[in-house]
Amino acid sequence: MNIYEFPPIELLVNAAYWIVTWLSALLEPLAGTASAALAVVVLTIAVRCLLIPVGLSQVKAGITRKRLAPKIAELQARHKKNPELMQQKLMELYKEEKTSPIAGCLPVLAQMPVLMAVYGIFIQPTISGHTNELLSHSLLGIPLNTGFVRLLGAGDLTPVTLTVYAVIVVVIAVVAGLSRHLLTPAAPETNARQQSEATQNAPVTQNSVAGTPAVPDLSGVMKTLSFMPFITAVIALFVPLAAALYLMTTTSWTLCERIVLNRLLKADEIPDAAQKSSAG
């Protein structure tokens, strides 16, 4: 079954197609043949503006994790020989702070349907039973429905194509590097190890199974998420050019948005766990 025939996704694709087509016609006097490409960028920015509350929740969750890191490290060190009690104390801490160890992780998936829609409108030959007019649009002579890897396989690469994709990949990679440097909080190296060791050494008892739920160790997840922008640079080479433009725009927006929100919420004024640990 074609996933784009699934009613909710089909509705989303139809809406994205209508918006991009309308924007493309609106921008054509200004952008000419690049109007559809510019329409994708404008749509991306519009969607990210709507998702600012999601970004705000992510920043708040990051601030909470940063603020609680020393307390969590202290509980893990104090109760490392009693993992059941440690889990109980950690859950009590999260409940007291009205947060969760996974807070801020799920919102990052909020824009995935939009990427799927943008991808869909540049690979579907027909939309709502009509010929997909967007498939005839291009950027500097590069079809928006064709990806770098496909052009490479067909031997259709040109200096312009190489330049455009080089710009996209470099922008995403630079943004990724800046994001890891500026936005990834330092965390105590012992936290994940202590919790992992405590869990491995914990006796399997009735209380540990039916009692307080374990606090998930998200250190690996957070580390993986910090590498996502780099992975995005690779993905941009495989998807249609329109989707690659979306990825470049959304990753750049994310960096700027997080910097602004961090300053507005004064996230940088909270010492990270590593600084507190070294100070103590």
PyMOL commands that set and color helices and strands:
alter all, ss='L'
color gray80, all
select helices_A, chain A and resi 3-5+7-50+52-78+83-96+106-109+112-120+133-136+148-154+159-183+189-201+206-210+219-226+228-235+241-264+267-269+273-279
alter helices_A, ss='H'
color red, helices_A
select strands_A, chain A and resi 126-127+130-131+138-139+142-143
alter strands_A, ss='S'
color yellow, strands_A
deselect
rebuild
show_as cartoon
